[in-house]
Amino acid sequence: MTNVHADNPEKFGMEHLLEWYLIYRDDPGMEALLPENSHGHRIYVDATGVNVFAEATIQ
């Protein structure tokens, strides 16, 4: 799953110029979305600092 990181450096332009309002999540916010029965969590941000990703294994 992916989301836009709370520390998004483009947040001001996205909201004020494009009127694109998003729900921002940081690493703990993304981890909170993962199912309880999942494991092997990997939370990371891409090189732009905009997108945060969560990977997990469910058995």
N, CA, C, O and CB atoms as a CASP TS submission, in Angstrom:
PFRMAT TS
TARGET T0000
AUTHOR 0000-0000-0000
METHOD Language model
MODEL 1
PARENT N/A
ATOM      1  N   MET     1       0.852  -1.161   0.000  1.00  0.00           N
ATOM      2  CA  MET     1       0.000   0.000   0.000  1.00  0.00           C
ATOM      3  C   MET     1       0.899   1.226   0.000  1.00  0.00           C
ATOM      4  O   MET     1       2.054   1.154   0.419  1.00  0.00           O
ATOM      5  CB  MET     1      -0.970  -0.003   1.217  1.00  0.00           C
ATOM      6  N   THR     2       0.382   2.324  -0.459  1.00  0.00           N
ATOM      7  CA  THR     2       1.146   3.563  -0.493  1.00  0.00           C
ATOM      8  C   THR     2       0.279   4.727  -0.034  1.00  0.00           C
ATOM      9  O   THR     2      -0.950   4.652  -0.040  1.00  0.00           O
ATOM     10  CB  THR     2       1.694   3.824  -1.904  1.00  0.00           C
ATOM     11  N   ASN     3       0.935   5.784   0.357  1.00  0.00           N
ATOM     12  CA  ASN     3       0.277   6.997   0.818  1.00  0.00           C
ATOM     13  C   ASN     3       1.259   8.141   0.608  1.00  0.00           C
ATOM     14  O   ASN     3       2.411   7.907   0.243  1.00  0.00           O
ATOM     15  CB  ASN     3      -0.173   6.885   2.326  1.00  0.00           C
ATOM     16  N   VAL     4       0.822   9.357   0.831  1.00  0.00           N
ATOM     17  CA  VAL     4       1.710  10.511   0.742  1.00  0.00           C
ATOM     18  C   VAL     4       2.221  10.814   2.147  1.00  0.00           C
ATOM     19  O   VAL     4       1.441  10.892   3.096  1.00  0.00           O
ATOM     20  CB  VAL     4       0.979  11.755   0.119  1.00  0.00           C
ATOM     21  N   HIS     5       3.547  10.985   2.273  1.00  0.00           N
ATOM     22  CA  HIS     5       4.196  11.171   3.570  1.00  0.00           C
ATOM     23  C   HIS     5       3.833  12.531   4.174  1.00  0.00           C
ATOM     24  O   HIS     5       3.658  13.514   3.454  1.00  0.00           O
ATOM     25  CB  HIS     5       5.724  11.045   3.426  1.00  0.00           C
ATOM     26  N   ALA     6       3.724  12.571   5.480  1.00  0.00           N
ATOM     27  CA  ALA     6       3.397  13.797   6.202  1.00  0.00           C
ATOM     28  C   ALA     6       4.462  14.877   6.000  1.00  0.00           C
ATOM     29  O   ALA     6       4.157  16.065   6.106  1.00  0.00           O
ATOM     30  CB  ALA     6       3.236  13.499   7.688  1.00  0.00           C
ATOM     31  N   ASP     7       5.698  14.485   5.712  1.00  0.00           N
ATOM     32  CA  ASP     7       6.791  15.435   5.477  1.00  0.00           C
ATOM     33  C   ASP     7       6.945  15.773   3.999  1.00  0.00           C
ATOM     34  O   ASP     7       8.023  16.190   3.576  1.00  0.00           O
ATOM     35  CB  ASP     7       8.100  14.872   6.013  1.00  0.00           C
ATOM     36  N   ASN     8       5.903  15.605   3.215  1.00  0.00           N
ATOM     37  CA  ASN     8       5.919  15.860   1.786  1.00  0.00           C
ATOM     38  C   ASN     8       6.436  17.274   1.493  1.00  0.00           C
ATOM     39  O   ASN     8       5.811  18.248   1.912  1.00  0.00           O
ATOM     40  CB  ASN     8       4.515  15.668   1.195  1.00  0.00           C
ATOM     41  N   PRO     9       7.556  17.405   0.787  1.00  0.00           N
ATOM     42  CA  PRO     9       8.091  18.741   0.495  1.00  0.00           C
ATOM     43  C   PRO     9       7.234  19.520  -0.506  1.00  0.00           C
ATOM     44  O   PRO     9       7.422  20.727  -0.657  1.00  0.00           O
ATOM     45  CB  PRO     9       9.504  18.621  -0.039  1.00  0.00           C
ATOM     46  N   GLU    10       6.312  18.869  -1.180  1.00  0.00           N
ATOM     47  CA  GLU    10       5.448  19.521  -2.171  1.00  0.00           C
ATOM     48  C   GLU    10       4.058  19.847  -1.617  1.00  0.00           C
ATOM     49  O   GLU    10       3.173  20.263  -2.365  1.00  0.00           O
ATOM     50  CB  GLU    10       5.309  18.634  -3.398  1.00  0.00           C
ATOM     51  N   LYS    11       3.866  19.659  -0.315  1.00  0.00           N
ATOM     52  CA  LYS    11       2.551  19.820   0.298  1.00  0.00           C
ATOM     53  C   LYS    11       1.958  21.212   0.046  1.00  0.00           C
ATOM     54  O   LYS    11       0.784  21.326  -0.305  1.00  0.00           O
ATOM     55  CB  LYS    11       2.644  19.564   1.793  1.00  0.00           C
ATOM     56  N   PHE    12       2.750  22.254   0.220  1.00  0.00           N
ATOM     57  CA  PHE    12       2.241  23.615   0.056  1.00  0.00           C
ATOM     58  C   PHE    12       1.702  23.826  -1.362  1.00  0.00           C
ATOM     59  O   PHE    12       0.591  24.328  -1.530  1.00  0.00           O
ATOM     60  CB  PHE    12       3.347  24.643   0.366  1.00  0.00           C
ATOM     61  N   GLY    13       2.467  23.452  -2.366  1.00  0.00           N
ATOM     62  CA  GLY    13       2.031  23.621  -3.744  1.00  0.00           C
ATOM     63  C   GLY    13       0.817  22.782  -4.082  1.00  0.00           C
ATOM     64  O   GLY    13      -0.089  23.234  -4.783  1.00  0.00           O
ATOM     65  N   MET    14       0.803  21.560  -3.579  1.00  0.00           N
ATOM     66  CA  MET    14      -0.325  20.670  -3.858  1.00  0.00           C
ATOM     67  C   MET    14      -1.624  21.228  -3.281  1.00  0.00           C
ATOM     68  O   MET    14      -2.672  21.167  -3.924  1.00  0.00           O
ATOM     69  CB  MET    14      -0.054  19.273  -3.289  1.00  0.00           C
ATOM     70  N   GLU    15      -1.551  21.769  -2.068  1.00  0.00           N
ATOM     71  CA  GLU    15      -2.766  22.244  -1.414  1.00  0.00           C
ATOM     72  C   GLU    15      -3.181  23.635  -1.878  1.00  0.00           C
ATOM     73  O   GLU    15      -4.364  23.875  -2.123  1.00  0.00           O
ATOM     74  CB  GLU    15      -2.572  22.248   0.078  1.00  0.00           C
ATOM     75  N   HIS    16      -2.240  24.543  -2.001  1.00  0.00           N
ATOM     76  CA  HIS    16      -2.597  25.934  -2.275  1.00  0.00           C
ATOM     77  C   HIS    16      -2.681  26.259  -3.765  1.00  0.00           C
ATOM     78  O   HIS    16      -3.467  27.119  -4.162  1.00  0.00           O
ATOM     79  CB  HIS    16      -1.599  26.845  -1.624  1.00  0.00           C
ATOM     80  N   LEU    17      -1.898  25.599  -4.578  1.00  0.00           N
ATOM     81  CA  LEU    17      -1.950  25.866  -6.011  1.00  0.00           C
ATOM     82  C   LEU    17      -2.893  24.913  -6.737  1.00  0.00           C
ATOM     83  O   LEU    17      -3.659  25.334  -7.604  1.00  0.00           O
ATOM     84  CB  LEU    17      -0.562  25.767  -6.607  1.00  0.00           C
ATOM     85  N   LEU    18      -2.840  23.651  -6.392  1.00  0.00           N
ATOM     86  CA  LEU    18      -3.632  22.642  -7.090  1.00  0.00           C
ATOM     87  C   LEU    18      -4.944  22.296  -6.378  1.00  0.00           C
ATOM     88  O   LEU    18      -5.797  21.604  -6.933  1.00  0.00           O
ATOM     89  CB  LEU    18      -2.812  21.394  -7.260  1.00  0.00           C
ATOM     90  N   GLU    19      -5.095  22.790  -5.135  1.00  0.00           N
ATOM     91  CA  GLU    19      -6.254  22.461  -4.302  1.00  0.00           C
ATOM     92  C   GLU    19      -6.431  20.953  -4.175  1.00  0.00           C
ATOM     93  O   GLU    19      -7.543  20.431  -4.257  1.00  0.00           O
ATOM     94  CB  GLU    19      -7.525  23.090  -4.882  1.00  0.00           C
ATOM     95  N   TRP    20      -5.316  20.272  -3.975  1.00  0.00           N
ATOM     96  CA  TRP    20      -5.292  18.822  -3.826  1.00  0.00           C
ATOM     97  C   TRP    20      -4.989  18.515  -2.374  1.00  0.00           C
ATOM     98  O   TRP    20      -3.830  18.536  -1.959  1.00  0.00           O
ATOM     99  CB  TRP    20      -4.242  18.159  -4.780  1.00  0.00           C
ATOM    100  N   TYR    21      -6.032  18.227  -1.595  1.00  0.00           N
ATOM    101  CA  TYR    21      -5.901  17.983  -0.163  1.00  0.00           C
ATOM    102  C   TYR    21      -5.907  16.482   0.087  1.00  0.00           C
ATOM    103  O   TYR    21      -6.831  15.779  -0.320  1.00  0.00           O
ATOM    104  CB  TYR    21      -7.041  18.681   0.631  1.00  0.00           C
ATOM    105  N   LEU    22      -4.885  16.006   0.750  1.00  0.00           N
ATOM    106  CA  LEU    22      -4.710  14.580   0.975  1.00  0.00           C
ATOM    107  C   LEU    22      -4.692  14.263   2.464  1.00  0.00           C
ATOM    108  O   LEU    22      -4.544  15.153   3.301  1.00  0.00           O
ATOM    109  CB  LEU    22      -3.424  14.090   0.315  1.00  0.00           C
ATOM    110  N   ILE    23      -4.843  13.001   2.773  1.00  0.00           N
ATOM    111  CA  ILE    23      -4.605  12.516   4.133  1.00  0.00           C
ATOM    112  C   ILE    23      -3.143  12.080   4.154  1.00  0.00           C
ATOM    113  O   ILE    23      -2.757  11.146   3.451  1.00  0.00           O
ATOM    114  CB  ILE    23      -5.599  11.322   4.541  1.00  0.00           C
ATOM    115  N   TYR    24      -2.342  12.756   4.957  1.00  0.00           N
ATOM    116  CA  TYR    24      -0.914  12.455   5.029  1.00  0.00           C
ATOM    117  C   TYR    24      -0.651  11.489   6.172  1.00  0.00           C
ATOM    118  O   TYR    24      -1.284  11.565   7.225  1.00  0.00           O
ATOM    119  CB  TYR    24      -0.084  13.746   5.210  1.00  0.00           C
ATOM    120  N   ARG    25       0.294  10.577   5.949  1.00  0.00           N
ATOM    121  CA  ARG    25       0.674   9.622   6.991  1.00  0.00           C
ATOM    122  C   ARG    25       2.190   9.557   7.076  1.00  0.00           C
ATOM    123  O   ARG    25       2.893   9.646   6.070  1.00  0.00           O
ATOM    124  CB  ARG    25       0.079   8.212   6.709  1.00  0.00           C
ATOM    125  N   ASP    26       2.677   9.400   8.306  1.00  0.00           N
ATOM    126  CA  ASP    26       4.098   9.161   8.512  1.00  0.00           C
ATOM    127  C   ASP    26       4.304   7.652   8.675  1.00  0.00           C
ATOM    128  O   ASP    26       3.367   6.872   8.507  1.00  0.00           O
ATOM    129  CB  ASP    26       4.634   9.951   9.763  1.00  0.00           C
ATOM    130  N   ASP    27       5.519   7.252   8.998  1.00  0.00           N
ATOM    131  CA  ASP    27       5.821   5.820   9.115  1.00  0.00           C
ATOM    132  C   ASP    27       4.926   5.105  10.133  1.00  0.00           C
ATOM    133  O   ASP    27       4.369   4.055   9.809  1.00  0.00           O
ATOM    134  CB  ASP    27       7.277   5.635   9.503  1.00  0.00           C
ATOM    135  N   PRO    28       4.768   5.642  11.362  1.00  0.00           N
ATOM    136  CA  PRO    28       3.883   4.954  12.318  1.00  0.00           C
ATOM    137  C   PRO    28       2.426   4.919  11.841  1.00  0.00           C
ATOM    138  O   PRO    28       1.712   3.954  12.114  1.00  0.00           O
ATOM    139  CB  PRO    28       3.956   5.640  13.684  1.00  0.00           C
ATOM    140  N   GLY    29       1.985   5.956  11.135  1.00  0.00           N
ATOM    141  CA  GLY    29       0.630   5.978  10.616  1.00  0.00           C
ATOM    142  C   GLY    29       0.397   4.894   9.571  1.00  0.00           C
ATOM    143  O   GLY    29      -0.682   4.305   9.511  1.00  0.00           O
ATOM    144  N   MET    30       1.402   4.635   8.753  1.00  0.00           N
ATOM    145  CA  MET    30       1.290   3.574   7.753  1.00  0.00           C
ATOM    146  C   MET    30       1.282   2.207   8.427  1.00  0.00           C
ATOM    147  O   MET    30       0.507   1.327   8.054  1.00  0.00           O
ATOM    148  CB  MET    30       2.443   3.662   6.736  1.00  0.00           C
ATOM    149  N   GLU    31       2.154   2.034   9.425  1.00  0.00           N
ATOM    150  CA  GLU    31       2.219   0.746  10.109  1.00  0.00           C
ATOM    151  C   GLU    31       0.896   0.432  10.814  1.00  0.00           C
ATOM    152  O   GLU    31       0.500  -0.730  10.909  1.00  0.00           O
ATOM    153  CB  GLU    31       3.375   0.739  11.123  1.00  0.00           C
ATOM    154  N   ALA    32       0.215   1.470  11.307  1.00  0.00           N
ATOM    155  CA  ALA    32      -1.062   1.269  11.989  1.00  0.00           C
ATOM    156  C   ALA    32      -2.140   0.736  11.044  1.00  0.00           C
ATOM    157  O   ALA    32      -3.126   0.160  11.504  1.00  0.00           O
ATOM    158  CB  ALA    32      -1.528   2.575  12.617  1.00  0.00           C
ATOM    159  N   LEU    33      -1.972   0.916   9.737  1.00  0.00           N
ATOM    160  CA  LEU    33      -2.952   0.437   8.758  1.00  0.00           C
ATOM    161  C   LEU    33      -2.783  -1.038   8.404  1.00  0.00           C
ATOM    162  O   LEU    33      -3.681  -1.645   7.820  1.00  0.00           O
ATOM    163  CB  LEU    33      -2.858   1.260   7.505  1.00  0.00           C
ATOM    164  N   LEU    34      -1.643  -1.609   8.754  1.00  0.00           N
ATOM    165  CA  LEU    34      -1.378  -3.001   8.381  1.00  0.00           C
ATOM    166  C   LEU    34      -2.231  -3.954   9.213  1.00  0.00           C
ATOM    167  O   LEU    34      -2.488  -3.688  10.387  1.00  0.00           O
ATOM    168  CB  LEU    34       0.116  -3.334   8.561  1.00  0.00           C
ATOM    169  N   PRO    35      -2.670  -5.052   8.621  1.00  0.00           N
ATOM    170  CA  PRO    35      -3.487  -6.020   9.361  1.00  0.00           C
ATOM    171  C   PRO    35      -2.744  -6.603  10.567  1.00  0.00           C
ATOM    172  O   PRO    35      -1.522  -6.752  10.545  1.00  0.00           O
ATOM    173  CB  PRO    35      -3.924  -7.149   8.433  1.00  0.00           C
ATOM    174  N   GLU    36      -3.490  -6.925  11.604  1.00  0.00           N
ATOM    175  CA  GLU    36      -2.885  -7.472  12.821  1.00  0.00           C
ATOM    176  C   GLU    36      -2.187  -8.796  12.576  1.00  0.00           C
ATOM    177  O   GLU    36      -1.203  -9.102  13.250  1.00  0.00           O
ATOM    178  CB  GLU    36      -3.936  -7.648  13.890  1.00  0.00           C
ATOM    179  N   ASN    37      -2.665  -9.583  11.636  1.00  0.00           N
ATOM    180  CA  ASN    37      -2.070 -10.901  11.386  1.00  0.00           C
ATOM    181  C   ASN    37      -0.921 -10.849  10.374  1.00  0.00           C
ATOM    182  O   ASN    37      -0.515 -11.882   9.843  1.00  0.00           O
ATOM    183  CB  ASN    37      -3.139 -11.862  10.890  1.00  0.00           C
ATOM    184  N   SER    38      -0.405  -9.667  10.112  1.00  0.00           N
ATOM    185  CA  SER    38       0.708  -9.543   9.167  1.00  0.00           C
ATOM    186  C   SER    38       2.042  -9.505   9.911  1.00  0.00           C
ATOM    187  O   SER    38       2.095  -9.231  11.109  1.00  0.00           O
ATOM    188  CB  SER    38       0.544  -8.275   8.300  1.00  0.00           C
ATOM    189  N   HIS    39       3.108  -9.785   9.179  1.00  0.00           N
ATOM    190  CA  HIS    39       4.452  -9.734   9.760  1.00  0.00           C
ATOM    191  C   HIS    39       5.424  -9.339   8.664  1.00  0.00           C
ATOM    192  O   HIS    39       5.028  -9.137   7.516  1.00  0.00           O
ATOM    193  CB  HIS    39       4.857 -11.106  10.403  1.00  0.00           C
ATOM    194  N   GLY    40       6.696  -9.229   9.018  1.00  0.00           N
ATOM    195  CA  GLY    40       7.706  -8.829   8.048  1.00  0.00           C
ATOM    196  C   GLY    40       7.462  -7.429   7.504  1.00  0.00           C
ATOM    197  O   GLY    40       7.655  -7.181   6.313  1.00  0.00           O
ATOM    198  N   HIS    41       7.039  -6.514   8.368  1.00  0.00           N
ATOM    199  CA  HIS    41       6.710  -5.165   7.934  1.00  0.00           C
ATOM    200  C   HIS    41       7.934  -4.423   7.402  1.00  0.00           C
ATOM    201  O   HIS    41       9.030  -4.516   7.956  1.00  0.00           O
ATOM    202  CB  HIS    41       6.091  -4.388   9.080  1.00  0.00           C
ATOM    203  N   ARG    42       7.723  -3.702   6.335  1.00  0.00           N
ATOM    204  CA  ARG    42       8.755  -2.827   5.774  1.00  0.00           C
ATOM    205  C   ARG    42       8.069  -1.521   5.405  1.00  0.00           C
ATOM    206  O   ARG    42       7.204  -1.497   4.529  1.00  0.00           O
ATOM    207  CB  ARG    42       9.473  -3.483   4.520  1.00  0.00           C
ATOM    208  N   ILE    43       8.449  -0.441   6.064  1.00  0.00           N
ATOM    209  CA  ILE    43       7.918   0.888   5.796  1.00  0.00           C
ATOM    210  C   ILE    43       9.076   1.712   5.243  1.00  0.00           C
ATOM    211  O   ILE    43      10.147   1.770   5.848  1.00  0.00           O
ATOM    212  CB  ILE    43       7.289   1.550   7.095  1.00  0.00           C
ATOM    213  N   TYR    44       8.861   2.348   4.097  1.00  0.00           N
ATOM    214  CA  TYR    44       9.943   3.149   3.508  1.00  0.00           C
ATOM    215  C   TYR    44       9.377   4.282   2.670  1.00  0.00           C
ATOM    216  O   TYR    44       8.230   4.232   2.226  1.00  0.00           O
ATOM    217  CB  TYR    44      10.867   2.269   2.649  1.00  0.00           C
ATOM    218  N   VAL    45      10.204   5.312   2.459  1.00  0.00           N
ATOM    219  CA  VAL    45       9.843   6.490   1.675  1.00  0.00           C
ATOM    220  C   VAL    45      10.675   6.480   0.400  1.00  0.00           C
ATOM    221  O   VAL    45      11.846   6.101   0.421  1.00  0.00           O
ATOM    222  CB  VAL    45      10.069   7.813   2.488  1.00  0.00           C
ATOM    223  N   ASP    46      10.070   6.896  -0.711  1.00  0.00           N
ATOM    224  CA  ASP    46      10.821   6.935  -1.971  1.00  0.00           C
ATOM    225  C   ASP    46      11.826   8.085  -1.978  1.00  0.00           C
ATOM    226  O   ASP    46      11.859   8.890  -1.048  1.00  0.00           O
ATOM    227  CB  ASP    46       9.860   7.071  -3.163  1.00  0.00           C
ATOM    228  N   ALA    47      12.627   8.158  -3.006  1.00  0.00           N
ATOM    229  CA  ALA    47      13.706   9.147  -3.100  1.00  0.00           C
ATOM    230  C   ALA    47      13.188  10.585  -3.127  1.00  0.00           C
ATOM    231  O   ALA    47      13.922  11.505  -2.765  1.00  0.00           O
ATOM    232  CB  ALA    47      14.536   8.885  -4.342  1.00  0.00           C
ATOM    233  N   THR    48      11.952  10.796  -3.546  1.00  0.00           N
ATOM    234  CA  THR    48      11.404  12.154  -3.600  1.00  0.00           C
ATOM    235  C   THR    48      10.965  12.653  -2.230  1.00  0.00           C
ATOM    236  O   THR    48      10.802  13.858  -2.037  1.00  0.00           O
ATOM    237  CB  THR    48      10.232  12.205  -4.560  1.00  0.00           C
ATOM    238  N   GLY    49      10.769  11.746  -1.274  1.00  0.00           N
ATOM    239  CA  GLY    49      10.258  12.112   0.042  1.00  0.00           C
ATOM    240  C   GLY    49       8.759  12.331   0.065  1.00  0.00           C
ATOM    241  O   GLY    49       8.210  12.777   1.072  1.00  0.00           O
ATOM    242  N   VAL    50       8.091  12.021  -1.039  1.00  0.00           N
ATOM    243  CA  VAL    50       6.653  12.254  -1.150  1.00  0.00           C
ATOM    244  C   VAL    50       5.847  11.016  -0.790  1.00  0.00           C
ATOM    245  O   VAL    50       4.885  11.107  -0.027  1.00  0.00           O
ATOM    246  CB  VAL    50       6.304  12.701  -2.555  1.00  0.00           C
ATOM    247  N   ASN    51       6.218   9.877  -1.319  1.00  0.00           N
ATOM    248  CA  ASN    51       5.436   8.654  -1.146  1.00  0.00           C
ATOM    249  C   ASN    51       6.020   7.769  -0.064  1.00  0.00           C
ATOM    250  O   ASN    51       7.227   7.531  -0.023  1.00  0.00           O
ATOM    251  CB  ASN    51       5.357   7.885  -2.451  1.00  0.00           C
ATOM    252  N   VAL    52       5.155   7.285   0.809  1.00  0.00           N
ATOM    253  CA  VAL    52       5.554   6.329   1.834  1.00  0.00           C
ATOM    254  C   VAL    52       4.866   5.002   1.508  1.00  0.00           C
ATOM    255  O   VAL    52       3.685   4.976   1.161  1.00  0.00           O
ATOM    256  CB  VAL    52       5.178   6.837   3.285  1.00  0.00           C
ATOM    257  N   PHE    53       5.603   3.922   1.620  1.00  0.00           N
ATOM    258  CA  PHE    53       5.126   2.600   1.252  1.00  0.00           C
ATOM    259  C   PHE    53       5.144   1.677   2.462  1.00  0.00           C
ATOM    260  O   PHE    53       5.990   1.811   3.347  1.00  0.00           O
ATOM    261  CB  PHE    53       5.975   2.016   0.116  1.00  0.00           C
ATOM    262  N   ALA    54       4.199   0.735   2.489  1.00  0.00           N
ATOM    263  CA  ALA    54       4.147  -0.293   3.519  1.00  0.00           C
ATOM    264  C   ALA    54       4.042  -1.645   2.827  1.00  0.00           C
ATOM    265  O   ALA    54       3.187  -1.860   1.968  1.00  0.00           O
ATOM    266  CB  ALA    54       2.949  -0.062   4.500  1.00  0.00           C
ATOM    267  N   GLU    55       4.919  -2.535   3.216  1.00  0.00           N
ATOM    268  CA  GLU    55       4.879  -3.907   2.719  1.00  0.00           C
ATOM    269  C   GLU    55       4.783  -4.842   3.911  1.00  0.00           C
ATOM    270  O   GLU    55       5.394  -4.601   4.952  1.00  0.00           O
ATOM    271  CB  GLU    55       6.132  -4.237   1.848  1.00  0.00           C
ATOM    272  N   ALA    56       4.013  -5.907   3.753  1.00  0.00           N
ATOM    273  CA  ALA    56       3.853  -6.888   4.826  1.00  0.00           C
ATOM    274  C   ALA    56       3.482  -8.224   4.219  1.00  0.00           C
ATOM    275  O   ALA    56       3.009  -8.303   3.086  1.00  0.00           O
ATOM    276  CB  ALA    56       2.780  -6.434   5.850  1.00  0.00           C
ATOM    277  N   THR    57       3.706  -9.276   4.996  1.00  0.00           N
ATOM    278  CA  THR    57       3.329 -10.623   4.597  1.00  0.00           C
ATOM    279  C   THR    57       2.177 -11.067   5.477  1.00  0.00           C
ATOM    280  O   THR    57       2.200 -10.884   6.694  1.00  0.00           O
ATOM    281  CB  THR    57       4.531 -11.609   4.701  1.00  0.00           C
ATOM    282  N   ILE    58       1.168 -11.654   4.848  1.00  0.00           N
ATOM    283  CA  ILE    58       0.018 -12.169   5.591  1.00  0.00           C
ATOM    284  C   ILE    58      -0.065 -13.680   5.324  1.00  0.00           C
ATOM    285  O   ILE    58      -0.013 -14.131   4.179  1.00  0.00           O
ATOM    286  CB  ILE    58      -1.325 -11.428   5.171  1.00  0.00           C
ATOM    287  N   GLN    59      -0.193 -14.433   6.400  1.00  0.00           N
ATOM    288  CA  GLN    59      -0.321 -15.891   6.255  1.00  0.00           C
ATOM    289  C   GLN    59      -1.604 -16.354   6.851  1.00  0.00           C
ATOM    290  O   GLN    59      -1.898 -17.550   6.830  1.00  0.00           O
ATOM    291  CB  GLN    59       0.846 -16.621   6.905  1.00  0.00           C
TER
END
